[in-house]
Amino acid sequence: MPYICVRGVDHYYEWVKAEEDIKVKPVMVFIHGWAGSARYWESTAIALSKDFDCLLYDMRGFGRSNGKVPVLAATEALGELPAPVAETIEELSYELDEYARDLAALLDGLELKKVYLNAHSTGASVATIFLNLYPERVEKAILTCSGVFEYDEKAFAAFHKFGGYVVKFRPKWLAKIPFVDRMFMARFLKRSIPKSDRQAFLDDFLMADYAAAIGTMVTAVSENAAKFMPQEFTNLTVSTLLVAGEYDQIIPPAMGRQAASLSDKVEFVLMPNTAHFPMLEDPITYLKSVRQFLQVA
């Protein structure tokens, strides 16, 4: 499997390209969401490979990039994140802007100057920050299931506490229980998706690095994020498509609509009868919206 060292940490990546196609094409980079991996983007990448060379990678601490890496605690909210232990590796936190800098380093390592982005959920927040840090490096961006939210101290504290329990209790035998993949994904979906996709997401959740899963959860859903993410959308200068699922319980479409309203660079599309994985629940409609935005056949 191909790996590249990004800021001292090995990252898994792979290319999805049309077979026997030798023409030079633009590059589209896919960014997954919390506790997932690039695996659930594969079908979308294959569908777009006629027009783009698609780069998929697993973010630090997730999927196949989940080695035990020394990092600084992004927050002490749960008091369980590790302290740095190696001077040869950059002191990395779980802040979203650090993941955006990971992406910049990945592109540098692969000698990619300018790309298209397609990012999902927490990965879409990372992409939004990347768009403002490095606008010259992105042609166009697609944010799937993203938005802004208001801070609620009690609700956030309850979310972090419950999420901490969920992340802590992840026995490997859970994946062997019949139909557990269907139950696990129920809250994320409105329509059924292939079992292989459900199982892949469950496997990724079970194998995610504990500190990375906790750290990104706490930083992505926080008072700080509620304050700075609206400004990130307001500051966008890159043409962006924001796709929301009508029945998304994780990031309700109202949050996406609010985010899109903050910038005239953002086009908002609501996908009916889908939830948090519209690209898997209704790939035909999703790809139609994406191709229309990108102006490709």
Steps between C-alpha positions, in 0.01 A plus 500: 500500500634847416595724789658845516653669802307819575641721777663198659197270476441227241183564299327247279401622153392355169423615147180421313551552129322384187666190361721544195438876502826681429370856464592755764202582721441728797527346845209470742585431864242330723485561877301268725309584816535414869601142582482400135753448224540559129338162432147640490605749229619230261176460300473878453863522393455218248198680353699823461824340379409565138556870558734505803792311644359435847719504809362330811676507836432413862538787745742478790374253760230345281461211261838372386676811636414405858844419639569614855651841434634739764281810511412790724165497672256720308293538813500378857123466502520124550846489651605195299687634196870412474791740543782524241782251547731540198702803397541373144128520428317830481284582800161446345161570653152388398390851408331524161757746366775247574321246280482768229877541530536121479324518164731777379802289596349198324456700180857628529627145546317386187604814309143614438466874452128557441210257554127463534367400843206276590457472877241354736376588850792578735725471197295778340583725796868420443456579131332835575797605712738376229317715244577810704856405592595398145243644255757501219522120520132422432312537172155414637369323811207278591394483865263213574299518823659808653369804682520736795339462842431702812677422823295336776711429807276229651432328168868499405606367840245220473614423146864479605417277796287262296747504213781418739316190617427393143863536393628324812271198459603358162568127540621338178242221537227757438559471125412129510146546634238439226338818364705724730622697196139582414423608856821701526427697181127551560540852642718604206271386219159561347546253214673166504859475378698188405598275789865530402485878561323456833753241611794714389383796706445279806846349459655846467322618814623199697862544386525881535772616737338579835676832556431619144132406524457680832717796402326576172156453653577752773657757266243472219201536735610776735440858601810599304378328182157663536675836507753467220326278241242766397790735432675231298198478272471878480864524389477247216636616165496161323191390306334238722203263484337402830287185480260420786286194567134580567477268802854536634486473880873555547522831315141607422455679167405824676861519621625456145261758364613746767866439413434549128318828565818649646684513167403567139770248406294210638222329304258296712333178382251301708479131412154360573444172681863468614677551832869517595640301205318640194784392267430137599124521554424659162819501292323584174352826630816583693726454198262699281524799737878467528554474123272795438696709749835389355369542145606154388293251301 
